[in-house]
């Protein structure tokens, strides 16, 4: 049975990983986001204590 011979399947596995590491990974790492996130305002909003009318 040809499925038991690991030689061609191992070569395909190694070649596919080499293509992945050589082509796909640098393209993904070179991606630049078009919009840089703006820093949020560091001040906390002013909150007032609300009293219950029935207490």
ABEGO torsion letter per residue (X at the ends): XAAABAAAAAAAAAAAAAAAAAAAAAAAAABBBABBBBBBBABBBBBBBBBBAAX
